[in-house]
Amino acid sequence: MNLTKSLTRVSLITGALLLVPLLAMQFTAEVNWSPFDFVVMGALLFSVGMALELVASQRGPVVYRLAAAGAILTTLLLVWSNLAVGFIGSGPNAANLLCGAVPLLALGGAFMVRFQAHGMAYAMVAAALLQLLVPVLALLVSHLEVKPQEWGISVVFAAFWLGSAWLFQRADTSNGALKQRLA
């Protein structure tokens, strides 16, 4: 990975994406971003872009890179939607803060298993399970009203995490080597 090219490419793409809300603010009052919003979104987009560059530059099975990219993009969508409108209810609450723990769990799990495909699959399953627990905990602990669409959104994000887990499982070469040794 050529760091200068990657930094330039990700910076340009981040800048171009941030132009969309900036231009929209000129034509409609529906889009109203503060400078802080631009900084946070710029940092989020830039970090995701660099993570995707890193994943794309790695050697190894394409399916592993697809699984990693899926987990990264799921994190982006989860954090972005949570910051924009809130996952459960609106604004900061315990359930929305818990949503931030889901990608942290996935990342912590990834470090624990040293980014090995087999362990990554388990880390993504753990993230999916926590994702499904978010509305349950919001209901039980925070006593928030959880609407049907919020349950549905949780299921969709859990499916994204499980899709990434499935791809990591497909990328696990140790499984195939074990089967060959037993045969």
OpenMM code with the backbone's topology and positions (N, CA, C; nanometers):
from openmm import Vec3, app, unit

residues = "MET ASN LEU THR LYS SER LEU THR ARG VAL SER LEU ILE THR GLY ALA LEU LEU LEU VAL PRO LEU LEU ALA MET GLN PHE THR ALA GLU VAL ASN TRP SER PRO PHE ASP PHE VAL VAL MET GLY ALA LEU LEU PHE SER VAL GLY MET ALA LEU GLU LEU VAL ALA SER GLN ARG GLY PRO VAL VAL TYR ARG LEU ALA ALA ALA GLY ALA ILE LEU THR THR LEU LEU LEU VAL TRP SER ASN LEU ALA VAL GLY PHE ILE GLY SER GLY PRO ASN ALA ALA ASN LEU LEU CYS GLY ALA VAL PRO LEU LEU ALA LEU GLY GLY ALA PHE MET VAL ARG PHE GLN ALA HIS GLY MET ALA TYR ALA MET VAL ALA ALA ALA LEU LEU GLN LEU LEU VAL PRO VAL LEU ALA LEU LEU VAL SER HIS LEU GLU VAL LYS PRO GLN GLU TRP GLY ILE SER VAL VAL PHE ALA ALA PHE TRP LEU GLY SER ALA TRP LEU PHE GLN ARG ALA ASP THR SER ASN GLY ALA LEU LYS GLN ARG LEU ALA".split()
positions = [
    Vec3(0.0856, -0.1175, 0.0000),
    Vec3(0.0000, 0.0000, 0.0000),
    Vec3(0.0898, 0.1232, 0.0000),
    Vec3(0.0733, 0.2075, -0.1004),
    Vec3(0.1463, 0.3331, -0.1065),
    Vec3(0.0705, 0.4339, -0.0192),
    Vec3(0.1314, 0.4701, 0.0920),
    Vec3(0.0630, 0.5523, 0.1918),
    Vec3(0.0230, 0.6893, 0.1364),
    Vec3(0.1113, 0.7513, 0.0603),
    Vec3(0.0810, 0.8843, 0.0066),
    Vec3(-0.0382, 0.8793, -0.0882),
    Vec3(-0.0407, 0.7792, -0.1758),
    Vec3(-0.1531, 0.7660, -0.2689),
    Vec3(-0.2827, 0.7362, -0.1943),
    Vec3(-0.2732, 0.6481, -0.0951),
    Vec3(-0.3926, 0.6139, -0.0178),
    Vec3(-0.4467, 0.7341, 0.0582),
    Vec3(-0.3575, 0.8083, 0.1242),
    Vec3(-0.4005, 0.9281, 0.1963),
    Vec3(-0.4647, 1.0295, 0.1032),
    Vec3(-0.4041, 1.0480, -0.0128),
    Vec3(-0.4582, 1.1430, -0.1097),
    Vec3(-0.5948, 1.0985, -0.1593),
    Vec3(-0.6041, 0.9705, -0.1977),
    Vec3(-0.7300, 0.9179, -0.2513),
    Vec3(-0.8416, 0.9276, -0.1467),
    Vec3(-0.8133, 0.8834, -0.0250),
    Vec3(-0.9156, 0.8860, 0.0807),
    Vec3(-0.9525, 1.0291, 0.1175),
    Vec3(-0.8559, 1.1177, 0.1209),
    Vec3(-0.8838, 1.2587, 0.1518),
    Vec3(-0.9737, 1.3209, 0.0459),
    Vec3(-0.9447, 1.2940, -0.0807),
    Vec3(-1.0258, 1.3501, -0.1894),
    Vec3(-1.1687, 1.2945, -0.1864),
    Vec3(-1.1811, 1.1656, -0.1641),
    Vec3(-1.3151, 1.1050, -0.1584),
    Vec3(-1.3921, 1.1584, -0.0379),
    Vec3(-1.3245, 1.1705, 0.0765),
    Vec3(-1.3891, 1.2253, 0.1958),
    Vec3(-1.4366, 1.3681, 0.1691),
    Vec3(-1.3494, 1.4489, 0.1102),
    Vec3(-1.3869, 1.5865, 0.0773),
    Vec3(-1.5046, 1.5933, -0.0185),
    Vec3(-1.5030, 1.5060, -0.1192),
    Vec3(-1.6129, 1.5046, -0.2163),
    Vec3(-1.7449, 1.4649, -0.1501),
    Vec3(-1.7398, 1.3673, -0.0620),
    Vec3(-1.8621, 1.3261, 0.0072),
    Vec3(-1.9139, 1.4349, 0.1009),
    Vec3(-1.8226, 1.5092, 0.1622),
    Vec3(-1.8658, 1.6179, 0.2512),
    Vec3(-1.9203, 1.7378, 0.1734),
    Vec3(-1.8888, 1.7448, 0.0446),
    Vec3(-1.9467, 1.8516, -0.0376),
    Vec3(-2.0969, 1.8349, -0.0556),
    Vec3(-2.1451, 1.7115, -0.0485),
    Vec3(-2.2886, 1.6859, -0.0681),
    Vec3(-2.3720, 1.7612, 0.0356),
    Vec3(-2.3488, 1.7416, 0.1667),
    Vec3(-2.4304, 1.8193, 0.2616),
    Vec3(-2.4007, 1.9693, 0.2562),
    Vec3(-2.2756, 2.0052, 0.2247),
    Vec3(-2.2426, 2.1468, 0.2161),
    Vec3(-2.3226, 2.2144, 0.1042),
    Vec3(-2.3293, 2.1488, -0.0103),
    Vec3(-2.4088, 2.2038, -0.1211),
    Vec3(-2.5579, 2.1989, -0.0891),
    Vec3(-2.6026, 2.0916, -0.0265),
    Vec3(-2.7441, 2.0804, 0.0075),
    Vec3(-2.7869, 2.1923, 0.1022),
    Vec3(-2.6966, 2.2326, 0.1910),
    Vec3(-2.7288, 2.3407, 0.2848),
    Vec3(-2.7532, 2.4729, 0.2127),
    Vec3(-2.6980, 2.4867, 0.0933),
    Vec3(-2.7153, 2.6099, 0.0176),
    Vec3(-2.8540, 2.6198, -0.0463),
    Vec3(-2.9207, 2.5036, -0.0620),
    Vec3(-3.0466, 2.5008, -0.1352),
    Vec3(-3.1683, 2.4641, -0.0512),
    Vec3(-3.1460, 2.4103, 0.0682),
    Vec3(-3.2603, 2.3699, 0.1497),
    Vec3(-3.2277, 2.3881, 0.2982),
    Vec3(-3.3318, 2.4166, 0.3728),
    Vec3(-3.3157, 2.4299, 0.5180),
    Vec3(-3.3246, 2.2936, 0.5871),
    Vec3(-3.3589, 2.1895, 0.5105),
    Vec3(-3.3697, 2.0543, 0.5663),
    Vec3(-3.2341, 2.0012, 0.6117),
    Vec3(-3.1277, 2.0444, 0.5462),
    Vec3(-2.9926, 2.0021, 0.5823),
    Vec3(-2.9285, 2.1166, 0.6588),
    Vec3(-2.8925, 2.0922, 0.7840),
    Vec3(-2.8376, 2.1971, 0.8686),
    Vec3(-2.7234, 2.1388, 0.9528),
    Vec3(-2.6059, 2.1323, 0.8928),
    Vec3(-2.4898, 2.0761, 0.9619),
    Vec3(-2.4092, 2.1876, 1.0264),
    Vec3(-2.3592, 2.1593, 1.1453),
    Vec3(-2.2688, 2.2521, 1.2130),
    Vec3(-2.1261, 2.2169, 1.1723),
    Vec3(-2.0301, 2.3049, 1.1994),
    Vec3(-1.8900, 2.2684, 1.1723),
    Vec3(-1.8496, 2.1397, 1.2442),
    Vec3(-1.9018, 2.1186, 1.3636),
    Vec3(-1.8723, 1.9957, 1.4379),
    Vec3(-1.9214, 1.8719, 1.3623),
    Vec3(-2.0403, 1.8825, 1.2999),
    Vec3(-2.0940, 1.7712, 1.2209),
    Vec3(-1.9992, 1.7354, 1.1066),
    Vec3(-1.9456, 1.8379, 1.0414),
    Vec3(-1.8520, 1.8134, 0.9312),
    Vec3(-1.7233, 1.7483, 0.9807),
    Vec3(-1.6751, 1.7919, 1.0960),
    Vec3(-1.5522, 1.7338, 1.1521),
    Vec3(-1.5747, 1.5876, 1.1887),
    Vec3(-1.6850, 1.5589, 1.2580),
    Vec3(-1.7133, 1.4220, 1.3001),
    Vec3(-1.7331, 1.3321, 1.1782),
    Vec3(-1.8129, 1.3764, 1.0832),
    Vec3(-1.8380, 1.2940, 0.9647),
    Vec3(-1.7116, 1.2799, 0.8808),
    Vec3(-1.6338, 1.3852, 0.8722),
    Vec3(-1.5070, 1.3771, 0.7992),
    Vec3(-1.4132, 1.2763, 0.8631),
    Vec3(-1.4038, 1.2782, 0.9957),
    Vec3(-1.3185, 1.1814, 1.0660),
    Vec3(-1.3702, 1.0397, 1.0461),
    Vec3(-1.5012, 1.0217, 1.0512),
    Vec3(-1.5601, 0.8898, 1.0320),
    Vec3(-1.5343, 0.8381, 0.8905),
    Vec3(-1.5619, 0.9213, 0.7911),
    Vec3(-1.5411, 0.8801, 0.6523),
    Vec3(-1.3938, 0.8540, 0.6224),
    Vec3(-1.3060, 0.9393, 0.6742),
    Vec3(-1.1632, 0.9222, 0.6494),
    Vec3(-1.1121, 0.7932, 0.7136),
    Vec3(-1.1527, 0.7673, 0.8380),
    Vec3(-1.1044, 0.6460, 0.9048),
    Vec3(-1.1585, 0.5203, 0.8370),
    Vec3(-1.2825, 0.5225, 0.7932),
    Vec3(-1.3383, 0.4084, 0.7210),
    Vec3(-1.2665, 0.3904, 0.5882),
    Vec3(-1.2416, 0.5006, 0.5194),
    Vec3(-1.1692, 0.4932, 0.3923),
    Vec3(-1.0301, 0.4345, 0.4087),
    Vec3(-0.9594, 0.4761, 0.5118),
    Vec3(-0.8247, 0.4226, 0.5351),
    Vec3(-0.8310, 0.2752, 0.5744),
    Vec3(-0.9312, 0.2371, 0.6527),
    Vec3(-0.9467, 0.0957, 0.6888),
    Vec3(-0.9749, 0.0115, 0.5648),
    Vec3(-1.0585, 0.0630, 0.4757),
    Vec3(-1.0872, -0.0098, 0.3515),
    Vec3(-0.9628, -0.0181, 0.2628),
    Vec3(-0.8838, 0.0883, 0.2586),
    Vec3(-0.7573, 0.0857, 0.1833),
    Vec3(-0.6647, -0.0213, 0.2398),
    Vec3(-0.6566, -0.0285, 0.3715),
    Vec3(-0.5710, -0.1282, 0.4357),
    Vec3(-0.6177, -0.2697, 0.4024),
    Vec3(-0.7467, -0.2932, 0.4118),
    Vec3(-0.8022, -0.4247, 0.3809),
    Vec3(-0.7769, -0.4604, 0.2347),
    Vec3(-0.7990, -0.3663, 0.1451),
    Vec3(-0.7802, -0.3928, 0.0018),
    Vec3(-0.6351, -0.4229, -0.0325),
    Vec3(-0.5420, -0.3690, 0.0429),
    Vec3(-0.4004, -0.3870, 0.0123),
    Vec3(-0.3437, -0.5179, 0.0662),
    Vec3(-0.4206, -0.5878, 0.1482),
    Vec3(-0.3700, -0.7105, 0.2093),
    Vec3(-0.3738, -0.8271, 0.1115),
    Vec3(-0.2827, -0.9209, 0.1343),
    Vec3(-0.2836, -1.0454, 0.0575),
    Vec3(-0.3760, -1.1425, 0.1275),
    Vec3(-0.4069, -1.2495, 0.0595),
    Vec3(-0.4912, -1.3514, 0.1207),
    Vec3(-0.6203, -1.3657, 0.0432),
    Vec3(-0.7079, -1.4486, 0.0956),
    Vec3(-0.8334, -1.4765, 0.0249),
    Vec3(-0.9183, -1.3507, 0.0049),
    Vec3(-0.9742, -1.3399, -0.1139),
    Vec3(-1.0622, -1.2267, -0.1452),
    Vec3(-1.1834, -1.2282, -0.0524),
    Vec3(-1.2322, -1.3477, -0.0184),
    Vec3(-1.3501, -1.3567, 0.0660),
    Vec3(-1.3217, -1.2979, 0.2053),
    Vec3(-1.1993, -1.3116, 0.2542),
    Vec3(-1.1618, -1.2508, 0.3825),
    Vec3(-1.1700, -1.0986, 0.3713),
    Vec3(-1.1159, -1.0459, 0.2609),
    Vec3(-1.1204, -0.9000, 0.2431),
    Vec3(-1.2635, -0.8499, 0.2283),
    Vec3(-1.3485, -0.9286, 0.1622),
    Vec3(-1.4901, -0.8910, 0.1513),
    Vec3(-1.5571, -0.8917, 0.2884),
    Vec3(-1.5245, -0.9915, 0.3699),
    Vec3(-1.5809, -0.9995, 0.5048),
    Vec3(-1.5378, -0.8793, 0.5882),
    Vec3(-1.4091, -0.8450, 0.5806),
    Vec3(-1.3587, -0.7299, 0.6557),
    Vec3(-1.4229, -0.6004, 0.6068),
    Vec3(-1.4344, -0.5860, 0.4751),
    Vec3(-1.4984, -0.4662, 0.4193),
    Vec3(-1.6447, -0.4584, 0.4630),
    Vec3(-1.7116, -0.5737, 0.4672),
    Vec3(-1.8503, -0.5759, 0.5133),
    Vec3(-1.8633, -0.5312, 0.6573),
    Vec3(-1.7721, -0.5768, 0.7426),
    Vec3(-1.7752, -0.5360, 0.8834),
    Vec3(-1.7471, -0.3862, 0.8967),
    Vec3(-1.6525, -0.3362, 0.8186),
    Vec3(-1.6187, -0.1931, 0.8232),
    Vec3(-1.7375, -0.1090, 0.7764),
    Vec3(-1.7999, -0.1494, 0.6673),
    Vec3(-1.9139, -0.0725, 0.6155),
    Vec3(-2.0362, -0.0832, 0.7067),
    Vec3(-2.0532, -0.1981, 0.7709),
    Vec3(-2.1614, -0.2110, 0.8693),
    Vec3(-2.1382, -0.1145, 0.9849),
    Vec3(-2.0125, -0.1057, 1.0290),
    Vec3(-1.9790, -0.0110, 1.1355),
    Vec3(-2.0099, 0.1314, 1.0924),
    Vec3(-1.9709, 0.1671, 0.9697),
    Vec3(-1.9992, 0.3016, 0.9184),
    Vec3(-2.1492, 0.3306, 0.9207),
    Vec3(-2.2284, 0.2397, 0.8658),
    Vec3(-2.3732, 0.2619, 0.8613),
    Vec3(-2.4343, 0.2708, 1.0009),
    Vec3(-2.3863, 0.1852, 1.0903),
    Vec3(-2.4393, 0.1858, 1.2270),
    Vec3(-2.4072, 0.3162, 1.2993),
    Vec3(-2.2820, 0.3578, 1.2928),
    Vec3(-2.2412, 0.4806, 1.3619),
    Vec3(-2.3072, 0.6020, 1.2973),
    Vec3(-2.3086, 0.6065, 1.1654),
    Vec3(-2.3670, 0.7195, 1.0935),
    Vec3(-2.5159, 0.7340, 1.1264),
    Vec3(-2.5903, 0.6251, 1.1162),
    Vec3(-2.7341, 0.6352, 1.1431),
    Vec3(-2.7614, 0.6679, 1.2898),
    Vec3(-2.6781, 0.6148, 1.3773),
    Vec3(-2.6968, 0.6433, 1.5192),
    Vec3(-2.6676, 0.7894, 1.5502),
    Vec3(-2.5629, 0.8444, 1.4897),
    Vec3(-2.5319, 0.9859, 1.5104),
    Vec3(-2.6361, 1.0772, 1.4458),
    Vec3(-2.6878, 1.0353, 1.3307),
    Vec3(-2.7807, 1.1207, 1.2567),
    Vec3(-2.9179, 1.1300, 1.3238),
    Vec3(-2.9769, 1.0168, 1.3543),
    Vec3(-3.1138, 1.0186, 1.4049),
    Vec3(-3.1343, 0.9383, 1.5324),
    Vec3(-3.0360, 0.8627, 1.5717),
    Vec3(-3.0523, 0.7757, 1.6879),
    Vec3(-3.1065, 0.6417, 1.6441),
    Vec3(-3.0644, 0.5402, 1.7118),
    Vec3(-3.1042, 0.4045, 1.6753),
    Vec3(-3.2387, 0.3714, 1.7376),
    Vec3(-3.2502, 0.4007, 1.8659),
    Vec3(-3.3759, 0.3792, 1.9380),
    Vec3(-3.4132, 0.5120, 2.0014),
    Vec3(-3.5309, 0.5571, 1.9699),
    Vec3(-3.5695, 0.6909, 2.0146),
    Vec3(-3.4862, 0.7933, 1.9402),
    Vec3(-3.4779, 0.9107, 1.9936),
    Vec3(-3.3951, 1.0128, 1.9300),
    Vec3(-3.3011, 1.0719, 2.0332),
    Vec3(-3.1867, 1.1112, 1.9859),
    Vec3(-3.0909, 1.1739, 2.0746),
    Vec3(-3.0161, 1.0741, 2.1603),
    Vec3(-2.9329, 1.1274, 2.2475),
    Vec3(-2.8519, 1.0387, 2.3307),
    Vec3(-2.9363, 0.9710, 2.4394),
    Vec3(-2.9266, 0.8406, 2.4434),
    Vec3(-2.9857, 0.7621, 2.5511),
    Vec3(-2.9023, 0.6350, 2.5650),
    Vec3(-2.9324, 0.5575, 2.6663),
    Vec3(-2.8502, 0.4390, 2.6954),
    Vec3(-2.8505, 0.3404, 2.5798),
    Vec3(-2.9632, 0.3237, 2.5131),
    Vec3(-2.9710, 0.2285, 2.4023),
    Vec3(-2.8841, 0.2743, 2.2853),
    Vec3(-2.8875, 0.4035, 2.2560),
    Vec3(-2.8051, 0.4541, 2.1466),
    Vec3(-2.6562, 0.4467, 2.1808),
    Vec3(-2.6226, 0.4668, 2.3081),
    Vec3(-2.4832, 0.4499, 2.3490),
    Vec3(-2.4406, 0.3044, 2.3381),
    Vec3(-2.5313, 0.2135, 2.3699),
    Vec3(-2.5009, 0.0711, 2.3592),
    Vec3(-2.4759, 0.0308, 2.2136),
    Vec3(-2.5425, 0.0981, 2.1219),
    Vec3(-2.5168, 0.0706, 1.9792),
    Vec3(-2.3703, 0.0964, 1.9450),
    Vec3(-2.3093, 0.1937, 2.0100),
    Vec3(-2.1677, 0.2199, 1.9877),
    Vec3(-2.0789, 0.1082, 2.0394),
    Vec3(-2.1320, 0.0295, 2.1329),
    Vec3(-2.0547, -0.0824, 2.1865),
    Vec3(-2.0478, -0.1992, 2.0877),
    Vec3(-2.1412, -0.2057, 1.9950),
    Vec3(-2.1431, -0.3181, 1.9009),
    Vec3(-2.0175, -0.3200, 1.8144),
    Vec3(-1.9836, -0.2109, 1.7437),
    Vec3(-1.8592, -0.2162, 1.6665),
    Vec3(-1.7350, -0.2267, 1.7547),
    Vec3(-1.7410, -0.1730, 1.8759),
    Vec3(-1.6278, -0.1874, 1.9674),
    Vec3(-1.6075, -0.3335, 2.0061),
    Vec3(-1.7173, -0.4052, 2.0264),
    Vec3(-1.7087, -0.5481, 2.0549),
    Vec3(-1.6473, -0.6223, 1.9362),
    Vec3(-1.6925, -0.5888, 1.8158),
    Vec3(-1.6382, -0.6539, 1.6960),
    Vec3(-1.4885, -0.6263, 1.6819),
    Vec3(-1.4492, -0.5017, 1.7040),
    Vec3(-1.3081, -0.4647, 1.6924),
    Vec3(-1.2248, -0.5291, 1.8031),
    Vec3(-1.2759, -0.5268, 1.9255),
    Vec3(-1.2053, -0.5915, 2.0356),
    Vec3(-1.1890, -0.7406, 2.0108),
    Vec3(-1.2942, -0.8035, 1.9602),
    Vec3(-1.2866, -0.9448, 1.9262),
    Vec3(-1.1842, -0.9711, 1.8170),
    Vec3(-1.1783, -0.8808, 1.7196),
    Vec3(-1.0816, -0.8956, 1.6102),
    Vec3(-0.9389, -0.8925, 1.6633),
    Vec3(-0.9124, -0.8012, 1.7552),
    Vec3(-0.7786, -0.7953, 1.8140),
    Vec3(-0.7502, -0.9192, 1.8988),
    Vec3(-0.8505, -0.9661, 1.9722),
    Vec3(-0.8309, -1.0833, 2.0569),
    Vec3(-0.7928, -1.2066, 1.9755),
    Vec3(-0.8528, -1.2211, 1.8577),
    Vec3(-0.8263, -1.3397, 1.7749),
    Vec3(-0.7189, -1.3130, 1.6705),
    Vec3(-0.6534, -1.1965, 1.6841),
    Vec3(-0.5429, -1.1579, 1.5954),
    Vec3(-0.5843, -1.1585, 1.4483),
    Vec3(-0.7075, -1.1208, 1.4226),
    Vec3(-0.7605, -1.1056, 1.2883),
    Vec3(-0.7591, -1.2363, 1.2079),
    Vec3(-0.7585, -1.3496, 1.2768),
    Vec3(-0.7662, -1.4791, 1.2103),
    Vec3(-0.9115, -1.5049, 1.1710),
    Vec3(-0.9310, -1.5584, 1.0514),
    Vec3(-1.0654, -1.5716, 0.9949),
    Vec3(-1.1609, -1.6471, 1.0868),
    Vec3(-1.1173, -1.7592, 1.1407),
    Vec3(-1.2056, -1.8404, 1.2245),
    Vec3(-1.2539, -1.7604, 1.3456),
    Vec3(-1.1632, -1.6936, 1.4133),
    Vec3(-1.1998, -1.6126, 1.5287),
    Vec3(-1.2809, -1.4903, 1.4907),
    Vec3(-1.2511, -1.4340, 1.3748),
    Vec3(-1.3266, -1.3172, 1.3283),
    Vec3(-1.4736, -1.3533, 1.3082),
    Vec3(-1.4983, -1.4750, 1.2610),
    Vec3(-1.6372, -1.5182, 1.2438),
    Vec3(-1.7099, -1.5158, 1.3784),
    Vec3(-1.6437, -1.5633, 1.4830),
    Vec3(-1.7053, -1.5609, 1.6159),
    Vec3(-1.7238, -1.4175, 1.6667),
    Vec3(-1.6288, -1.3318, 1.6387),
    Vec3(-1.6407, -1.1917, 1.6818),
    Vec3(-1.7603, -1.1247, 1.6140),
    Vec3(-1.7832, -1.1561, 1.4868),
    Vec3(-1.8960, -1.0971, 1.4151),
    Vec3(-2.0292, -1.1534, 1.4665),
    Vec3(-2.0304, -1.2820, 1.5020),
    Vec3(-2.1518, -1.3401, 1.5605),
    Vec3(-2.1817, -1.2732, 1.6954),
    Vec3(-2.0774, -1.2492, 1.7741),
    Vec3(-2.0963, -1.1799, 1.9019),
    Vec3(-2.1527, -1.0396, 1.8795),
    Vec3(-2.1019, -0.9707, 1.7768),
    Vec3(-2.1544, -0.8375, 1.7445),
    Vec3(-2.3012, -0.8458, 1.7037),
    Vec3(-2.3368, -0.9481, 1.6258),
    Vec3(-2.4766, -0.9658, 1.5841),
    Vec3(-2.5669, -0.9896, 1.7047),
    Vec3(-2.5197, -1.0718, 1.7970),
    Vec3(-2.5999, -1.0993, 1.9171),
    Vec3(-2.6189, -0.9742, 2.0028),
    Vec3(-2.5120, -0.8975, 2.0197),
    Vec3(-2.5248, -0.7725, 2.0955),
    Vec3(-2.6180, -0.6759, 2.0231),
    Vec3(-2.6095, -0.6741, 1.8901),
    Vec3(-2.6979, -0.5870, 1.8108),
    Vec3(-2.8443, -0.6223, 1.8374),
    Vec3(-2.8733, -0.7517, 1.8461),
    Vec3(-3.0106, -0.7947, 1.8739),
    Vec3(-3.0525, -0.7657, 2.0177),
    Vec3(-2.9540, -0.7589, 2.1084),
    Vec3(-2.9846, -0.7304, 2.2487),
    Vec3(-3.0112, -0.5822, 2.2758),
    Vec3(-2.9663, -0.4953, 2.1857),
    Vec3(-2.9818, -0.3513, 2.2083),
    Vec3(-3.1277, -0.3130, 2.2332),
    Vec3(-3.2226, -0.3499, 2.1462),
    Vec3(-3.3612, -0.3102, 2.1765),
    Vec3(-3.4175, -0.3808, 2.3000),
    Vec3(-3.3732, -0.5038, 2.3267),
    Vec3(-3.4190, -0.5753, 2.4458),
    Vec3(-3.3734, -0.5007, 2.5710),
    Vec3(-3.2466, -0.4620, 2.5727),
    Vec3(-3.1934, -0.3878, 2.6875),
    Vec3(-3.2574, -0.2497, 2.6992),
    Vec3(-3.2858, -0.1875, 2.5851),
    Vec3(-3.3530, -0.0572, 2.5887),
    Vec3(-3.4896, -0.0699, 2.6538),
    Vec3(-3.5556, -0.1784, 2.6249),
    Vec3(-3.6885, -0.2025, 2.6802),
    Vec3(-3.6810, -0.2366, 2.8290),
    Vec3(-3.5890, -0.3250, 2.8648),
    Vec3(-3.5821, -0.3741, 3.0026),
    Vec3(-3.5126, -0.2784, 3.0982),
    Vec3(-3.3995, -0.2233, 3.0558),
    Vec3(-3.3186, -0.1414, 3.1461),
    Vec3(-3.3598, 0.0051, 3.1427),
    Vec3(-3.3686, 0.0600, 3.0230),
    Vec3(-3.3982, 0.2034, 3.0105),
    Vec3(-3.5466, 0.2325, 3.0067),
    Vec3(-3.6288, 0.1295, 2.9957),
    Vec3(-3.7736, 0.1451, 2.9881),
    Vec3(-3.8144, 0.2364, 2.8727),
    Vec3(-3.7396, 0.2278, 2.7620),
    Vec3(-3.7732, 0.3043, 2.6425),
    Vec3(-3.8752, 0.2268, 2.5609),
    Vec3(-3.9612, 0.2983, 2.4942),
    Vec3(-4.0548, 0.2340, 2.4029),
    Vec3(-3.9779, 0.2001, 2.2757),
    Vec3(-3.9785, 0.0740, 2.2387),
    Vec3(-3.9086, 0.0287, 2.1180),
    Vec3(-4.0136, 0.0024, 2.0109),
    Vec3(-4.0071, 0.0810, 1.9044),
    Vec3(-4.1044, 0.0707, 1.7965),
    Vec3(-4.0710, -0.0486, 1.7072),
    Vec3(-4.1705, -0.0998, 1.6344),
    Vec3(-4.1458, -0.2155, 1.5467),
    Vec3(-4.0332, -0.1912, 1.4448),
    Vec3(-4.0253, -0.0708, 1.3900),
    Vec3(-3.9197, -0.0444, 1.2921),
    Vec3(-3.7810, -0.0459, 1.3572),
    Vec3(-3.7730, -0.0127, 1.4847),
    Vec3(-3.6447, -0.0172, 1.5548),
    Vec3(-3.6005, -0.1621, 1.5780),
    Vec3(-3.6978, -0.2506, 1.6038),
    Vec3(-3.6656, -0.3933, 1.6109),
    Vec3(-3.6153, -0.4400, 1.4744),
    Vec3(-3.6844, -0.3952, 1.3707),
    Vec3(-3.6465, -0.4347, 1.2345),
    Vec3(-3.5074, -0.3872, 1.1967),
    Vec3(-3.4746, -0.2646, 1.2338),
    Vec3(-3.3414, -0.2113, 1.2039),
    Vec3(-3.2343, -0.2928, 1.2761),
    Vec3(-3.2627, -0.3317, 1.3980),
    Vec3(-3.1683, -0.4136, 1.4736),
    Vec3(-3.1465, -0.5481, 1.4047),
    Vec3(-3.2532, -0.6074, 1.3546),
    Vec3(-3.2425, -0.7345, 1.2834),
    Vec3(-3.1613, -0.7174, 1.1547),
    Vec3(-3.1836, -0.6085, 1.0835),
    Vec3(-3.1082, -0.5840, 0.9593),
    Vec3(-2.9591, -0.5697, 0.9887),
    Vec3(-2.9232, -0.4920, 1.0912),
    Vec3(-2.7817, -0.4772, 1.1243),
    Vec3(-2.7223, -0.6092, 1.1739),
    Vec3(-2.8000, -0.6861, 1.2489),
    Vec3(-2.7519, -0.8182, 1.2922),
    Vec3(-2.7260, -0.9066, 1.1703),
    Vec3(-2.8126, -0.8960, 1.0690),
    Vec3(-2.7923, -0.9737, 0.9461),
    Vec3(-2.6633, -0.9312, 0.8756),
    Vec3(-2.6324, -0.8015, 0.8777),
    Vec3(-2.5060, -0.7545, 0.8187),
    Vec3(-2.3872, -0.8159, 0.8922),
    Vec3(-2.3911, -0.8149, 1.0260),
    Vec3(-2.2832, -0.8743, 1.1049),
    Vec3(-2.2726, -1.0238, 1.0758),
    Vec3(-2.3868, -1.0916, 1.0648),
    Vec3(-2.3851, -1.2349, 1.0370),
    Vec3(-2.3351, -1.2643, 0.8956),
    Vec3(-2.3658, -1.1761, 0.8023),
    Vec3(-2.3117, -1.1924, 0.6663),
    Vec3(-2.1605, -1.1837, 0.6662),
    Vec3(-2.1079, -1.0915, 0.7423),
    Vec3(-1.9634, -1.0792, 0.7551),
    Vec3(-1.9060, -1.2036, 0.8233),
    Vec3(-1.9750, -1.2546, 0.9254),
    Vec3(-1.9301, -1.3765, 0.9943),
    Vec3(-1.9268, -1.4935, 0.8975),
    Vec3(-2.0284, -1.5062, 0.8147),
    Vec3(-2.0345, -1.6146, 0.7170),
    Vec3(-1.9178, -1.6058, 0.6188),
    Vec3(-1.8874, -1.4839, 0.5732),
    Vec3(-1.7743, -1.4672, 0.4817),
    Vec3(-1.6421, -1.5006, 0.5501),
    Vec3(-1.6265, -1.4598, 0.6757),
    Vec3(-1.5045, -1.4962, 0.7491),
    Vec3(-1.4949, -1.6477, 0.7635),
    Vec3(-1.6063, -1.7124, 0.7902),
    Vec3(-1.6053, -1.8586, 0.8021),
    Vec3(-1.5637, -1.9218, 0.6696),
    Vec3(-1.6108, -1.8669, 0.5584),
    Vec3(-1.5729, -1.9174, 0.4260),
    Vec3(-1.4240, -1.8958, 0.3992),
    Vec3(-1.3686, -1.7914, 0.4581),
    Vec3(-1.2265, -1.7592, 0.4368),
    Vec3(-1.1348, -1.8419, 0.5260),
    Vec3(-1.1926, -1.9120, 0.6227),
    Vec3(-1.1115, -1.9872, 0.7179),
    Vec3(-1.0466, -2.1068, 0.6485),
    Vec3(-0.9177, -2.0953, 0.6225),
    Vec3(-0.8447, -2.2021, 0.5537),
    Vec3(-0.8059, -2.3132, 0.6493),
    Vec3(-0.8021, -2.2878, 0.7788),
    Vec3(-0.7650, -2.3920, 0.8742),
    Vec3(-0.8702, -2.5025, 0.8766),
    Vec3(-0.9943, -2.4679, 0.8499),
    Vec3(-1.1019, -2.5659, 0.8455),
    Vec3(-1.0774, -2.6680, 0.7353),
    Vec3(-1.0442, -2.6208, 0.6152),
    Vec3(-1.0185, -2.7092, 0.5017),
    Vec3(-0.8947, -2.7940, 0.5239),
    Vec3(-0.7907, -2.7372, 0.5836),
    Vec3(-0.6681, -2.8122, 0.6104),
    Vec3(-0.6956, -2.9246, 0.7098),
    Vec3(-0.7792, -2.9000, 0.8086),
    Vec3(-0.8130, -3.0019, 0.9073),
    Vec3(-0.8891, -3.1172, 0.8408),
    Vec3(-0.9829, -3.0844, 0.7537),
    Vec3(-1.0581, -3.1875, 0.6846),
    Vec3(-0.9674, -3.2722, 0.5972),
    Vec3(-0.8690, -3.2107, 0.5312),
    Vec3(-0.7758, -3.2863, 0.4472),
    Vec3(-0.6900, -3.3793, 0.5322),
    Vec3(-0.6471, -3.3348, 0.6502),
    Vec3(-0.5646, -3.4184, 0.7373),
    Vec3(-0.6431, -3.5372, 0.7913),
    Vec3(-0.7732, -3.5178, 0.8157),
    Vec3(-0.8547, -3.6270, 0.8696),
    Vec3(-0.8906, -3.7287, 0.7621),
    Vec3(-0.8925, -3.6894, 0.6383),
    Vec3(-0.9320, -3.7799, 0.5278),
    Vec3(-0.8249, -3.8805, 0.4933),
] * unit.nanometer
topology = app.Topology()
chain = topology.addChain("A")
for resn in residues:
    res = topology.addResidue(resn, chain)
    for name in ("N", "CA", "C"):
        topology.addAtom(name, app.Element.getBySymbol(name[0]), res)
